[in-house]
Structure formats: structure tokens, C-alpha cells
Amino acid sequence: MKSNYLASFTRRLTGYFIKGLLLTVPIGITVYVIVAVFMFLDGLLPFEWPGISILLILIGTTVLGFLGTILIQTPLLQLFDRSLEKVPLIKFIYTSVRDMLSAFVGKEKRFNKPVVVKMSRESGVYKLGFITLKDLHDLGLPEGKSAVYFPHSYNFSGNLFIVDNDLISPLNASSDEVMKFIVSGGVSKI
């Protein structure tokens, strides 16, 4: 009787511990990342008052964005782009980062068409992804194929596949919800 009670108590205690982990770990990691980013940004400029560096960085970035839009948007930005694109290693890094940022937050968002793709005609395996390009004529590929980006779960990376259009079906969900669902490994609800 006593060992039954002890086993039951131990199972309940273990269950409470696991539930506690499920409650505290996401909050703890979120707080840790926010504090780490805050401390890093606040340490970039040598000011004594906490938060002043972040405020100045936000103001400076906004002013640069404003000036860039008003004064130097097209001609100087194009000149800058052409200059960087002539240096092999810098070209690769710069254009990759620029294109990735514009795909997520620019005017030309690329991850705005969520789809489900049947991975082969015979299997019942499907993957969630995003159409990034429908016309692949510039690559020398025949019509009827699209470029589909498949993000990885629990990671900020992915793979690009060329897929027959008849294997692609649009999803009736927002891009943000689908991306969150994929990155969470299917744990987050759509």
C-alpha cells in the first residue's frame, strides 16, 4: 500500500515538474533572448544610461531610412548595389542578405503564397511550403513548374524545390500562420 502511494506521488510530482518546464522554458528562453539582444545593442555605443544606445540606434536607423527614401533611394542605391556586386565574396553575402530580408519584410514579399505539395504521385506524403516563383523560363525549365521553398522545422533554413504545378495546392491560411506551423514542427496551431 505504501509503495503504491509512493509510486503515485512520484508520478504526480514528475507530471507537475514537466508541466512546470513546459510553462517556464518558453518564457525563460524568450526573456533571455530579449535581454541578450537588449544588452548587446545597449553596449554598442558608450553611454552610461541604460537604453540610450538602443534609442539612438532606432532613431539613427529611422533617419537613415527616411534620408535614403527621400534623397538617395534610386540612383545612389543602384550605384552602391552595382559596386558591391563586382566584388565576388561581398556580392554573394550582400545580395543573399538583401534578397532574404526583402523576401520577409520588403515590398516584394516572397513567402506570401502558402501551398501544400504532394511529394510524389504515388505516395501520400505532403509538405508545406511557399511558392517563390511561378515562371522558371529564365532557368530554361519548361512551363508547368514552380519554385517552392520548404522551411525547416526548428530552424531558420530550408530547401528550394522545383515542383510540377499539378502537385501543388494553395492553402487557405495566412503565410504567418503556415510559417509558424512549419518552424514549430507542426506543434503550433493554424
C-alpha positions in Angstrom: 0.0 0.0 0.0 2.8 2.4 1.0 4.8 1.7 -2.3 1.6 2.2 -4.4 1.1 5.6 -2.7 4.8 6.5 -3.2 4.7 5.5 -6.9 1.5 7.5 -7.5 3.0 10.5 -5.6 6.2 10.2 -7.7 4.3 10.1 -11.0 2.2 13.2 -10.0 5.3 15.1 -8.9 7.1 14.2 -12.1 4.0 15.4 -14.1 4.0 18.7 -12.2 7.7 19.1 -12.9 7.2 18.5 -16.7 4.2 20.9 -16.7 6.3 23.5 -14.9 9.1 23.0 -17.6 6.5 23.5 -20.4 5.4 26.7 -18.7 8.7 28.2 -17.8 11.1 27.2 -20.5 9.4 29.1 -23.4 9.1 32.2 -21.2 12.6 31.9 -19.9 14.1 31.5 -23.4 12.1 34.4 -24.7 13.2 36.6 -21.8 16.8 35.5 -22.1 16.9 36.3 -25.9 15.2 39.7 -25.4 17.6 40.6 -22.5 20.7 39.4 -24.5 19.7 41.4 -27.6 19.0 44.5 -25.4 22.4 44.1 -23.6 24.2 43.7 -27.0 22.5 46.7 -28.6 22.9 48.8 -25.5 26.6 48.0 -25.4 27.3 49.1 -29.0 27.5 52.8 -28.0 29.4 54.0 -24.9 26.6 55.7 -22.8 26.1 55.4 -19.1 22.3 55.3 -19.1 20.7 52.0 -19.9 18.6 52.1 -23.1 20.1 55.3 -24.6 22.2 53.3 -27.1 19.1 51.4 -28.3 17.1 54.6 -28.6 19.9 56.3 -30.6 20.2 53.2 -32.9 16.4 53.2 -33.5 16.4 56.9 -34.2 19.5 56.7 -36.4 18.1 53.8 -38.4 14.8 55.6 -38.9 16.6 58.8 -40.0 18.8 56.8 -42.4 15.7 55.1 -43.8 14.0 58.5 -44.3 17.0 60.1 -45.9 17.5 57.0 -48.1 14.0 57.2 -49.3 14.0 61.0 -49.9 17.5 61.7 -51.1 19.3 58.6 -52.4 16.7 55.9 -53.0 17.2 55.1 -56.6 20.4 56.4 -58.1 22.9 56.1 -55.3 21.4 52.8 -54.1 21.7 51.3 -57.6 25.3 52.6 -57.8 26.0 51.1 -54.4 24.5 47.8 -55.4 26.5 47.7 -58.7 29.7 48.5 -56.8 29.2 45.7 -54.2 28.1 43.2 -56.9 31.5 43.5 -58.6 33.4 42.0 -55.6 32.9 38.2 -55.6 32.6 37.3 -51.9 30.9 40.5 -50.9 28.5 40.2 -53.8 27.4 36.7 -52.6 26.9 37.9 -48.9 25.3 41.2 -49.7 22.8 40.1 -52.3 21.9 37.0 -50.3 21.1 39.0 -47.2 19.4 41.8 -49.2 17.2 39.3 -51.0 16.3 37.3 -47.9 15.4 40.5 -46.0 13.2 41.7 -48.8 11.6 38.3 -49.1 10.3 38.6 -45.5 9.7 42.3 -44.9 10.2 44.2 -48.2 7.6 45.4 -50.7 8.2 42.2 -52.8 7.5 39.7 -50.1 8.1 36.2 -51.5 6.7 34.0 -48.7 3.1 35.1 -49.2 1.7 32.1 -51.2 1.5 29.1 -48.8 0.9 25.7 -50.5 0.8 22.0 -49.8 2.8 19.8 -52.2 2.3 16.1 -52.8 5.9 14.8 -52.8 5.2 12.2 -55.4 2.3 11.0 -57.4 2.4 7.6 -55.7 2.9 8.5 -52.1 0.6 10.1 -49.6 3.4 12.4 -48.3 2.8 16.1 -48.4 5.0 19.1 -47.4 4.0 22.7 -46.6 5.9 25.4 -48.4 5.7 28.7 -50.2 5.7 29.4 -53.9 8.6 31.9 -54.6 8.5 31.9 -58.4 5.9 30.6 -60.9 7.7 31.4 -64.1 11.0 29.5 -64.4 11.6 30.2 -68.1 14.8 32.1 -67.2 16.3 28.9 -65.8 15.5 27.1 -69.1 12.8 24.9 -67.4 9.6 24.0 -69.2 6.2 25.5 -68.3 4.2 23.9 -65.6 6.8 24.0 -62.8 7.2 26.4 -59.9 9.8 27.1 -57.3 8.6 26.1 -53.9 10.5 26.9 -50.7 10.2 24.5 -47.8 11.3 25.9 -44.5 12.8 23.5 -41.9 11.2 22.9 -38.6 13.0 24.4 -35.5 15.5 26.2 -37.8 15.7 29.2 -40.0 16.8 27.5 -43.1 15.1 25.4 -45.8 15.3 23.9 -49.2 14.1 25.1 -52.6 12.5 22.5 -54.9 11.2 22.8 -58.5 7.8 21.1 -58.4 5.2 20.2 -61.1 2.3 22.6 -60.7 -0.2 19.7 -60.6 1.3 18.5 -57.3 0.8 22.0 -55.7 -2.4 23.1 -54.0 -2.9 26.5 -52.4 -3.6 26.7 -48.7 -6.4 28.7 -47.2 -4.3 30.1 -44.4 -2.1 33.2 -43.8 1.6 33.0 -44.6 2.5 33.9 -41.0 0.4 31.0 -39.6 1.8 28.5 -42.0 5.4 29.6 -41.4 4.9 29.4 -37.6 3.3 25.9 -38.0 6.3 24.7 -40.1 9.0 26.2 -37.9 7.4 24.8 -34.8 7.4 21.3 -36.3 3.6 21.2 -36.5 3.1 22.0 -32.9 1.6 25.5 -33.3 -2.0 25.6 -34.4 -3.0 27.3 -37.7 
